[in-house]
Amino acid sequence: MSSRLPLILCQLKERLSILAQTTEHPVAFYVKKALEQKISELEHAHELHARAQAIREGNARVYTLDEARKELGL
């Protein structure tokens, strides 16, 4: 992986440059946007993992379908 990293970074830089030129937005705009989206995805995945772990350990309330329907008045 480390031997391919410079090539991957070069390719990403080129793609960002083309996108920036095509859309007339600065490269920094797309870098910030990509980082924000990826960090949000990682945070969401972490939260899901933590919830699943809490359920496995018995530290979170789990509802059956019937309980959920009753709670929601369905």
PyMOL commands that set and color helices and strands:
alter all, ss='L'
color gray80, all
select helices_A, chain A and resi 5-23+27-56+65-72
alter helices_A, ss='H'
color red, helices_A
deselect
rebuild
show_as cartoon
